[in-house]
């Protein structure tokens, strides 16, 4: 499943930028973590802490979602327990 989203990488969360293909875990309902690959636009090389950008996200497993995702929904992403940023779904 692919979505388009507005992504915000928090300052103070991740201290280094990430590049195309970054695979954090997305936190759904604070009970389920789902892996997804973040794809940047062709002119964007890196996303730095504090930066907001539009991205495409491809989730590894389509089976989990069904009709659970909605435009406007905000979802945190992480590499561990501490949230590193958030996305807001703009297109499914």
Helices and strands as residue ranges (DSSP letters): E 2-9, E 18-19, E 25-28, E 32-39, E 46-47, E 52-59, E 74-78, E 83-91
